């Protein structure tokens, strides 16, 4: 166990993977102030020797988004403060230098789906439901959904999902490119951990460089940051010697 907080649990798993669990199952992991603060702290604090991170939710849902019951009593000033906390926590997940995998069981709705899309990859159970229903509540996605979603699925499909507020099943979400892998119900976290472990077997510096480039960084700068490193030399040497490489992240 790396850290334990009431709203977020962080565990060190085998294979160089950290498991982060949203831990408010009685509220379907709705994002209240305490959970957001814990999530922000976990991702800004780092994950020790881990080389990849899995983000999941306890109980029957990944997350149903912002806590609307709490928001019902907020004035505009309080709402703004809460939303800034939400955006800061999401930025911490999005800016994580390690590869991240969201494991979705049950619902990933509204801010819950936006949070999953802060991760590099999404693994979803076959019976999961994903959607951005904010317009049915008089608001709109406000944590990156209107910017990230069109880049993944295209503008037309993004407008379809956001304007209707409808939910997608995991198979359709995979067809659209929202989900990387679909697995049996109850198996999303295990499958995400296995995927993250496969990722973590690779060279940490190269993974970080590839992630920066994929997220909009300069490709050539990212490429050259790998050249001349111990890991680059080890990778080539292991290939020549026909053995598995031993990467050290240096």
N, C-alpha and C positions, 0 to 999 in steps of 0.2 A: 504494500500500500504506500503510494507516494504521499497522498494527502487525503483527508476525509473531512467534508463539510456537510452540513445538514442538507443542503440543496444540490451539491455536486460531489460526486465521488471520483477520485482519480486513483487508478491502480496500475502497477507495473506488471505486465504480462510477459510470458516467454516470447522469444523471437524478436526482442527489441521493440516491443509495442506497448504504448500506454493506452489504457481504456478509460475514457471519461464518460460518466453516466449522469445524465440529468435525473435528479432524485426527488421528484415531487409527484409520485404516481397517483396519489389521491386526487390530484387536479389535472391529470393527463399531462403533467410536466409543463403546465402553463407558466409563462415566464414572468415571475414577480421580481421585485427589486432584489430580494435576497439571492434568488437563483442567478440573476444576471450578474450580480457582484461576484458570486462564487465562480461563475463561468469565466468572467473577465480575469479574475485572479489566477485561475488554473492555467489559462492559455498564455497570459503574460508572464507567469512565473516559470514557464518551461517545464520540460518533462525528463530531466536528468539525462540518462544514457539512452533513452528511447530514440528510435529512428523513424517511427511512424505513429500516428495517433488514430484511434477509433472513437467516435462520438456517438453515443446511443442514449436511449431514454429508458428509465425503469417502468415496469408495468405494461399497460395496454397501449401506450403511445410513445412515439418519439417526442413530439410536442405539438400542442394545439395552438401555439403562438402566445402572444401577449395575454396577460390575465385580464379579461374583459370585465370580470366581476370587480376587480380592484379599480379598473379604469372608470367604471360607472360612477364612482364618487369623486373622481379627480376634476379639479378645475383646469383651465387651459395651462396655467403655469406648472402645475404638478404633472400634468400629462406630458408637457415638453421635457421636464426633467427625467421622467420615466423613459421617454422615448430616446433621449440622449444616452441613458444608461444601456438601453437595448442596442443602439447602434455601436456603442463603444465595445460591448461584449462581442457582438458579431464581427467587428473589425479585428478583435483579438484572435478569433477563430480563423478568419480569412487571411490574416497576416502571419499565421503560424508558419515558420520556415520548414517544418516537417510535412511530409505528405499526410493528408487527413482523409479518413473514410467515415462517412455517416452510415450508421446501421439503423434502418427504419423498420420498426414493427408498428402496426396499427396506423395511427394518424400522424401525418406531417402536414399541418394545415397553417395557413397564414404565416405568421412569423416562424412557426415551426418548419415549414418548407423553406423559407428564406434562410433559416439557420442551417438546414441540411445542405443548401446550395452554397454556403460558405466553405464547405469541405470540397476537396478535390474530386472525390468519387462518392457515389451513393449506392449502397446495397440495400435492397428493399425486399421484405417478405411479399409473397404472392398476393396476400389479402390486404396489403397496405393501401391506404388512401392518401393521395397527395393533392393539394389544391391551395389556391389563394382566394378565399371567399370574402375578402375585406369589403368589396363594394356592396355586399348584401348587409353590411353593418354600418353603412354610411361613411366608410373611410376607404383608403386604398393601400396597397402594399407600400410600406414606407421604410423598409430595411434592406433595400437592394433588389427586390423582386422585379421592379419595372426595368432595371438596368441589366441584371444578370440573366434573367429568363430569356429575353430576346436573343442574346448571344448564344444560348444553348439550343433553343428550339426554333428560332426564327421569329420575326415580328408578328406574323399572322397567327401562329399558334399561341404566342404569348398573349396577344390581345384576346383570342378565343378563351383562354383559361382565366385571364384576369377580368374580362368584361362579363363573362357568365358567372364567375365564382364557382364553377362546377368542380367536382373532384375527379381525378384520374385514378384508375387502378394501376398497379405496378407494371403490368404488361404494357399498357399504353404509354406510361411514363418512360419505360425502357425504349419503346419504339420511337418516342420523341427525343430521346437522348438525355432525359433528366436522370435516369437511373442506369448505372453501369451493369449491375447484375441483379437478377431476380431469383429468390430462393424460397424454400418451403417456409410456411409460417412457423415462427419460433426459432428459425435458424439464421436470422439476419446478423446478429452480433457475432456468432461463431464464424460465419462466412466472411464478415468484415475483418475479424481478427486474423483469419487465415490469409486473406488478401493483403492486409497490412504487413503481415510477417513476410510474405513473398517480396513485397516492396522493400522492407527493411533489410533484406539480404543483400541489396545492392549498395553501391558506394554512396555514402551520405552526402559528400560534396557534390557528386554528380546529380544526385536526386534534387538537392537544393537548387543547383544551377538550372536544371530542367524545369523545375517548378517556377522559378523566377521568369524564365523565358516564356513558358506557357501562359503565365499571368500578365504578360505584356512587357517584360523586361527586354533589354537588348540581347538578341540571340548570340551575336558574336562575342560580346563581353561575357555572357554566361558560359559559352563554350570554352573560351580561353581561361576562365577561372578554374577549369578542371585540369588543364595541361600543366605539367610540371609538378603535380602533387604526388605524394606517396601513394595514394589510392590509384591514380592513373598508372603509375609504374607497376603497382601490384597487379592491377587488372590485366595489363598486357603480359606481364611475366607469368601470371597464372594460366592465361590462355596458351602461351607457348609451351609451358610445362604440363599442360593438360591436367590441371587440378582446380579445385574451387578456390577463389580468391579470398583473402583475409583482409577485409577493409577496416581501417582504423579511423576514418574521418579526418585524415590529415594529408 
